[in-house]
Amino acid sequence: MVNPISQIEDVIRKNVAKLLEEESIKDKIEEEGNASSRDLLFLNNSFVYRDSVDTTKHPEYLCLQWNEELKLDVGSLRTGFPAGFNSDVKKFSHESNNKPKTRLLGQAVKEHVKNLGQLVYVLIGRIDDTITCEEKINHKSFDRLRFDPAAEKLASIENRVIIVNTLWDPQAAWDACSASEDGLMPTDPHSARQL
């Protein structure tokens, strides 16, 4: 079985490798000066222009080391907690007394995945509201819940199947079902979660 944390780590490493191939990033790294083996390069965790926006950056940044050949090693990718910086990259000498603490990439990914909520998936995903789908539900009066974007009514009930044509306003769909079926739908809209 494939470990999902490892899959996420692989995606991050591949994307960091692509980033490091960009000429503009290569130029920024060169501006940081000569590097020694085991020096750390931190990547800015936000490229949002923040001067006129009141936001808070996350304290954790991706970082990687230069290897013995003085090449950046994507295999060494970790996360760390430097003091915030606004440049695209920042180098820290491995001999520095101010070298930020770091941790393994897998540890950071595992911790952050636990904290992800549904909103994150909405922000990085897209709802395809053109496909009909249907799920079995456990309810005394209904057998299935169907999303059908081509349905003419906002919501209807046919042969023990609740049919809705929208994902954007579940309350309106619930209200439409409640109005159309005398006594079959629970009056408490929160009981929709039980379907």
Secondary structure, 3 states (H helix, E strand, C coil): CCCHHHHHHHHHHHHHHHHHHCHHHHHHHHHCCCCCCCCEEEECCCCCCCCCCCCCCCCCEEEEEECCCCCEEEEEEEEECCCCCCCCEEEECCCCCCCCCEEEHHHHHHHHHHHCCHHHHHHHCCCCCCCCEEEECCCCCCCEEEECCCCCCCEEEECCEEEECCCCCHHHHHHHHHHHCCCCCCCCHHHHHHC
